[in-house]
Amino acid sequence: MSLSRIMKFITGGSEAFLGIPFIGAAFVFSTSWGILFVMFIAHFITLLIARNAKGSMAGSILGMVTSFIAVIPFVGITMHIITAIVLLIDAITHEE
């Protein structure tokens, strides 16, 4: 399994967790939105790895956008879920 695929599973799973309506929101609030910065960095690293592997970068770019938009409560939850789906599908269908 490639590093790009592993990172997409990790970031996709993290986004899925943050997309859980009350649990994810409570986690974001408890970190004073700091987790959104951490996720931005994780998506950026995944983007660089995917680019070097000549793989799809769409999920990582969407994740970086989500990290900014997620400060808006209900919009953020929706974006986390969409990003998780895109990243996990990309990781599952990843060609090695």
C-alpha positions as CSV (number, residue, x, y, z in Angstrom):
1,M,0.0,0.0,0.0
2,S,1.4,3.4,-1.0
3,L,2.0,6.3,1.4
4,S,-0.5,8.4,-0.7
5,R,-3.2,5.8,-0.2
6,I,-2.4,5.5,3.6
7,M,-2.6,9.2,4.1
8,K,-5.9,9.4,2.2
9,F,-7.3,6.7,4.5
10,I,-6.1,8.6,7.6
11,T,-7.3,12.0,6.5
12,G,-10.6,10.5,5.2
13,G,-11.2,8.7,8.4
14,S,-10.4,11.8,10.4
15,E,-12.8,13.9,8.3
16,A,-15.5,11.2,8.8
17,F,-15.0,11.5,12.6
18,L,-15.3,15.3,12.5
19,G,-18.5,14.9,10.4
20,I,-20.3,13.1,13.2
21,P,-22.9,15.8,14.2
22,F,-22.5,16.1,17.9
23,I,-19.2,14.2,18.6
24,G,-17.2,15.9,15.8
25,A,-18.5,19.3,16.7
26,A,-17.8,18.8,20.4
27,F,-14.2,17.8,19.5
28,V,-13.7,20.9,17.2
29,F,-15.1,23.1,20.0
30,S,-13.0,21.5,22.7
31,T,-9.8,22.1,20.7
32,S,-10.9,25.8,20.1
33,W,-10.9,25.0,16.4
34,G,-7.2,23.9,16.6
35,I,-8.0,20.6,15.0
36,L,-9.0,22.4,11.8
37,F,-5.5,23.8,11.6
38,V,-4.0,20.3,12.2
39,M,-6.3,18.9,9.5
40,F,-5.2,21.6,7.1
41,I,-1.6,20.6,7.6
42,A,-2.5,16.9,7.2
43,H,-4.3,17.6,4.0
44,F,-1.4,19.7,2.7
45,I,1.1,16.9,3.4
46,T,-1.3,14.4,1.7
47,L,-1.5,16.8,-1.2
48,L,2.3,16.9,-1.6
49,I,2.6,13.1,-1.3
50,A,-0.2,12.5,-3.8
51,R,1.4,15.0,-6.2
52,N,4.7,13.3,-6.0
53,A,3.0,9.9,-6.6
54,K,1.1,11.5,-9.6
55,G,-2.2,10.6,-7.9
56,S,-5.4,12.4,-7.5
57,M,-5.2,15.6,-5.4
58,A,-8.9,16.6,-5.4
59,G,-9.7,15.1,-2.0
60,S,-6.7,16.9,-0.3
61,I,-7.6,20.2,-1.9
62,L,-11.2,19.8,-0.8
63,G,-10.0,19.0,2.7
64,M,-7.9,22.2,2.8
65,V,-11.0,24.2,1.8
66,T,-13.1,22.3,4.4
67,S,-10.6,23.3,7.1
68,F,-11.4,26.9,6.4
69,I,-15.1,26.6,5.9
70,A,-15.6,24.3,8.9
71,V,-15.7,27.2,11.3
72,I,-19.3,27.6,10.2
73,P,-21.1,24.9,12.3
74,F,-23.6,23.2,10.0
75,V,-21.8,23.9,6.8
76,G,-18.6,22.5,8.4
77,I,-20.3,19.2,9.3
78,T,-21.6,18.8,5.7
79,M,-18.2,19.7,4.3
80,H,-16.4,17.1,6.6
81,I,-18.8,14.4,5.4
82,I,-18.3,15.3,1.7
83,T,-14.6,15.4,2.1
84,A,-14.5,12.1,3.9
85,I,-16.4,10.4,1.1
86,V,-14.2,11.9,-1.6
87,L,-11.0,10.9,0.2
88,L,-12.1,7.4,1.1
89,I,-13.4,6.7,-2.4
90,D,-10.1,8.0,-3.8
91,A,-8.1,5.8,-1.4
92,I,-10.2,2.7,-2.2
93,T,-9.9,3.2,-6.0
94,H,-6.3,4.3,-5.9
95,E,-4.1,2.6,-8.5
96,E,-0.6,1.5,-7.4
